[in-house]
Amino acid sequence: MRKSVVCYFSFPFRRYVRVPKSLNLKEEEYVTGRQAVVEKCLKDNGIKYRQEHVPVIAVLGSGGGERAMVGLLGSLAQMGEEKLLDSITYFCGVSGSTWCMASLYEDPKWSINVAADKKKIVDRLSNGKFNISDMLEWLSEAVKDENYSLTDFWAATVVYNIIKEIDRHHLSEQQDRGPTNPYPIYTAIDKGLYEDHQTLSCWFEISPYEAGYSHVGAYVITSLFGSQFEEGELKKVVKEEDMLYLQGALCASSSEILITGSALCPAGIPPPLLSDEKQYFEDAGILLNSPYVAALRPERKVDLILSFDFSSGDPFLTVKKAADYCKEAGIPFPSVVIEPGEEKNPKDFYVFKDETKAPIVIYIPLFNTVNCEGWIEEWRKRYKTFQDPYSKEMIEDLLLVSSGNVKNNKEKILNEIKAACARLSRPPTR
């Protein structure tokens, strides 16, 4: 993502840029509005709660290319069928899961229309065509940009070839929508900070209202993500990139973002963000293949995380890394204990929780002993992260597997939502 992002300055607010770690006011309004949707869902499922303490639940989609896109689609569609989707406040994605997110959010009411949207997306993936003329037209516009990079080429070729769509919408267009859907958050990491071992500062998130560093507290409004700033003032307006570019950037090996630095140094801002003209961003899966960091921002006060993991290899690597990251960052996270033998043969449902302030974490690995019936390795070999686009048969089979992970565990999910509500209902300890 070769975009101008943020300029840092001594004052907490400017018209387009802000430094505080607090949530964007528009996000707070959205979440407040979403609370009414969540409350109705809880009532419909017979879950008791205190009105002043409605649980905040976040769904996380990991990376994993088309496997993640299709797997997440199947999981969400089944959540809709099981009347669980409206319990979700936040929807966070990394890498391949963002392809699914972007496709769904084309529909302003996808949470209501998820079954129909699933059918539409599956038809596009199965029967859509990679049109060279459309690809060249998109690239011919991109190459005019002075900061044209490999990210553009990756989006126009690899990503378009898989998702079969050039989505010219902009993320900021979703600002005026009501809270029908969960609040979407896309994530990446700052390559420079990551290589400099500043892993606590390198997480970057993009939502309909703003883009910036999750735990640093430095944001620019999304419609101007790409424009140049100095001392908090807008110096050059650059048009916002479309969703195809964004999907390519979030799944590219690396990309760059321009930043006009400031001579001022607010506390807690890493020096490279103040001095470097360009910042290079990478697929967040390189560091942590699921967007726990976005969900665990203290300001979001998430009580329950529902993590769908579509990673290759060790099915518990991501959640273990999340626990390690949180320990280093001083963020509450439950203990992750895996029984011997389950590293290679995971179950279809895990719950990590303790009596700390950490949220309850539901962890669902895509391929497991329940839905693969002893053929886990064969399923993994069939659905690799890097391979040609899936056939219609492969897509349908993967949808059945991923939807089964929700269908088979509906009651367990409801029980953990009840547990989160019960926690919130307890009187505060002195």
Summary of the structure (lengths in Angstrom):
residues: 430
radius of gyration: 20.7
end to end distance: 47.1
largest distance: 66.5
contacts: 1493
relative contact order: 0.18
helix: 42%
strand: 15%
